[in-house]
Amino acid sequence: MCTVFWDRKGVLLVDFLTRGDTINAAAYCATLQKLRRVIQNKRRGMLSAGVVLLHNNARPHTTNRTQDLITSFGWEQLDHPPYSPDLAPSDYHLFMHLKKHLAGQRHSDDDEAKTTVKQWLSNQAASFFDDVIQKLVPRYDKCLNSNGNYVEK
């Protein structure tokens, strides 16, 4: 499993779960701690300016442990209505394009697949990320004003 954190300027963190492992609150909190360090290094000043986190309602994201950690970081979270893939830019944009890129490719092992994913992500122009972020607020507003119904059909 691959977890990607990104903003309008590009990828911040790509984290792969070891084959056979399961994501849980402890693993997700460890990833969030890595993300915080990456933000400190890649986006100086962002932590003091404010971080807004959008992630779905998966159990590891909503546990008390995870919520306490996010609160301790001082990060704001956008609510993610259940069953609203229209509000998950990684799902409807990032991973959709990555899936197209990977279609038909064969990799000899996990490390080769990870390298391919990282290379593809690093080759995307900032506009690939910025365009989606700019459209997120109107998309979010439209979805919430339609009681969580899908924006794009």
N, C-alpha and C positions, 0 to 999 in steps of 0.2 A: 504494500500500500504506500502511496505517495501523498504527502501533505505538502501543499504549496501555499505560502503566504506571499502576497504581492500587494503592491499599491500602484498608484497611477504612474510611477516612474519605472516600475519593473518588479522583478522577483526579489524578494527579501530573503526567503528561506525555502529550501527544498529539503524535506525530511522523509526518509524512507523507513518504514517499519520492517524489521527483519522477518523474512518468510517464516510463517508459522506463529508469529506473535500476534496478540490481539490488542487493539487499541483500548485503553482504559484511562481512567482519570489520571493515574500516576504518569503514564506515558504521555498523555496530552499536556499535562502540566510541565513535564520536562521539555517538551517541544516549545511551549509558550515561553519558558525561561530562555531557551536558545534564541527564540524570536526577539525577546527583549534585548539580549546582547547584540544581536545583528542590527536591530534598529539603532542602538547606541553607536555602533560602528559605521553603518551605511547611511543613516539619516540623522546626522547630528542635529540636535535641537528639537527633533520630532517628539521625543518623550515629554519634554517640557511644554511643547505646543499642544500636545494632546493626540492620543491615538484612539481611533474609532475602529472597533473590531466587529466584523460581520462574519459570523460562522453559523452553521445550522444548529438544530436542536438535538443533535446526537447526544446520547447519554453522557459520554465523557466531557462534553462541552458544558453540560448543565449541572453537574454535580456540585455540591457545596465546596468541595476542595478546589475545583477549577474556578468557580465563581469567587471564592475568597482570594485566590491568587490574582485574578484579573482585577479585583477591587484593590488589592494591595499595590498593584502597578499603577493605579489611577486611570485605567483605560475605560473608555466608554464603550458600551456594546449596543449595536442596533438589534432590536427585536427581530426575530426571524419567524414569521408565522408558519405553523406546520404545513407541510405539503405545498410549499411555495418555491419550486425550483427556479421560478422567474427572478427570485431575489438572491440567487447564488451564482454570481458571475463566474466562479470557477467551473460550475457545472455547465451553464449554457454558453460559455465563451471559451475559457481557457482549455478545459479538458476536452471539449468538442473538437477544437482545432488540433490538440495534441493527439487525440484518437485518430483523426484523419491522417496525420503525419505518420503515425505508427502502423497504420493499416498495411498488412501484407509483409511487414518486416519480421525477420526472425533473428533472435539473439541467442548466442551460445550459452549465456549465463545471466544471472541477475545483475552483475556488475556492468555488463555491456548494455543491458536495457537501461540501467540507471544513468549511465554516461550519455546514452542517446537522448533521454528525457532532459537531462541537465543542459546538454548542448542546444536542443531545440528551444528550451526556455530562454537561454542566454542569447539566442539569435533573434529574439523577437524585439522589434523596435518599441520604444517607449509609447508610441501612439497606439500600439496593439493593446496596451494596458489602460492608457489614459482615456481613450474613446469609451471604453466600457464603464469606467468609473464616472465619467461625466454624464453618462446616460442612467446611472444607477438611481439617483435621487428622483427623477421623474418616473422611472419604472417602479420604484419603491412606493411613491405616492399613489400612482395609478393602481397598484396591486392592493394597497391598504384601503383605498377609497372604493374598491370593488369587493370588499370583504374577503380578501385573500384569494380571489379567483385569478386564474392565470392571465397574465398580461398578453403574452404571445401564444397564439393558438395555431 
